Amino acid sequence: ETDFTPPAVINSEPDAGAQHVDDDMGASAPTSRYAVVSVRLLSAMRADKAWLSLIPELPGGAVDPAVLQMLRSDTESPDRLLPALGALRELVATRPAARAPALLLALELATDVNDTRRAAAIRLVTSKLHSLPELALEVEAYALARADELTLDEAQVAAAIALAADGADAMEVEGGSAEAGAVAAATEGQASESEAKRRLLLLLALCTKKPSLLTDVLRVYARGVPSCQVTLQKQVAGVIPHISAAVRVATLVKLAQEHPPGSELLLLKMLHTAAELDDAPPRELAVHVARLCDRGVLDARFLVPALPSLRRSEVTPRLPMVCGLPANVARAALLRLLGVGAPRRPPPTPPPKGSDGALPPPLPPPLLPPFTPAELLVALHEVRTDGEQNLPSFAAAPAAAPAEADAAPGPADTDAQLDSPPAQVCVPVRLGALIDATNACLKERSLFPPEVLVVALGSLLEQTPIPRLALRTLLQALIYHPKLSEFALDSLQTLAQRSPWAQPNGGELWEGFARCAKKLLPRSLGVLLRAPPSKLEQLLSELPELRAQLLKFITEHKPTGLDPAVAALLEGAAT
């Protein structure tokens, strides 16, 4: 870490014309007399803000500190703020002898407590002073020093934890921890959010001019006090859009590869911000992020901003990673796959016809979401879960034929097909996590209306073997959309002929089949008569009143092809 040390004031040589003084006076006497007179003169002229234009014209090299103090005071007046900063800029740029104290004053104003004064000074420092090669390092060192005031070193945290060790038991009883209390004690009174903003905004503004400073921003975040981290989370979204697209991608890829531990949340915020910008080449960044997730450099949270820019065939093998996220994060990720919450970039406005009347070249098609709702629901049911048998993992599955979303990449989609993640990444997900994911979809009724569910469920129920959660989803669809009862009844009749209970995960499929049939009673009585006797007997033990309904149905409808064992089961129990 580099601490900023105010550069020493460089005193100029006395003017040649000031050397004709009396022999009994020291060589510095003319300079001292001149300084006193100039300060008095400028002070008398301060009633008019035009005095500020005289400061850069003062003879000599160095500027008396009293003049700089008057200049600082004038920055407190709104109508004099910009002229005062302009005078500072001239001193820094044109007077080497006055450069050090003038630069220090400009930097102090760039971290001032007053928002207006600070914002104006930051614009001056970043746009005019930092661009001077001889000043860039000093400006950056000052900004980093102010930001580092908001960080804790390891010694501070260790000492605070040691002091809190005696009270660890009491803190645990209260629902806290010794470490959390230690950090709170170490940061108490160190910085409010407004104070953190004062010290951080200069560094963040410099990042728009020198994006590599974002590495230091992540370092400060990782060791920062809570107010520092909150401020960076809020302010970094205003930095990323001001970095050119190509530099932004290169910078974020490097940060993703080499970010300091503890800075993941801020890096994630940067990636989300970059993914939502209209001028970004989204696929290039998304592919890099997905590869880092595959290698374990980044965890699955970082896939969320990348998902909308990947192809369907690239997202599908990574759905287990998405479903394994916390429920609220997984829901947001699934919605992004449908284009919700992820701005789709429209094609540019077509240029006018040329002078020869020729039409402009056709525009590329707009980017499409990786999935339609029906496709996403089907893909979720094909994710392998814990304990599932005879179903291949996605890592070993052959690539599907490219569909429209795969075959029509946007103009930035020049990268080769992203490989499937390694097998150790495609581990089966918890059944509960997959249920949460499918429930999250079904709850979005505007995205998953009955028409979409009919398409998705029809595709699922035709598969062999039938996916583990297909019948559970059919039951949930009936709950959300009762008008699907006719479709559900037809589906059960078709399934009964395929004996799904004899397939892998047959016990779960039978449970879903039975629950759907019970939901559709009495219209499903004919379907239940096609169940194997052992399964039907189990159901009759749970619903004794069902036996009478089945016997009545047989008497009235005389179904053909009735299994004699089923008839014997019902008649034997009746007698």
Secondary structure, 3 states (H helix, E strand, C coil): CCCCCCCCCCCCCCCHHHCCCCCCCCCCHHHHHHHHHHHHHHHHCCCCHHHHHHHHHCCCCCCCHHHHHHHHHHCCCCCCHHHHHHHHHHHHHHCHHHHHHHHHHHHHHCCCCCHHHHHHHHHHHHHHHCCCHHHHHHHHHHHHHHHHCCECCHHHHHHHHHHHHHHHHHHHHCCCCHHHHHHHHHHCCCCCHHHHHHHHHHHHHHHHHCHHHHHHHHHHHHHECHHHHHHHHHHHHHCHHHCCHHHHHHHHHHHHHHCCCCCHHHHHHHHHHHHCCCCCCHHHHHHHHHHHHHCCCCCHHHHHHHHHHCCHHHHHHHHHHHHCCCHHHHHHHHHHHCCCCCCCCCCCCCCCCCCCCCCCCCCCCCCCCCCCHHHHHHHHHCCCECCCCCCCCHHHCCCCCCCHHHHCCCCCCCCCCCCCCCCCCCCCECHHHHHHHHHHHHHCCCCCCHHHHHHHHHHHHCCCCCCCCHHHHHHHHHHHCHHHHHHHHHHHHHHHHHCHHHCCCHHHHHHHHHHHHHHCCCCCHHHHCCCCHHHHHHHHHHCCHHHHHHHHHHHHHCCCCCCHHHHHHHHHHHC
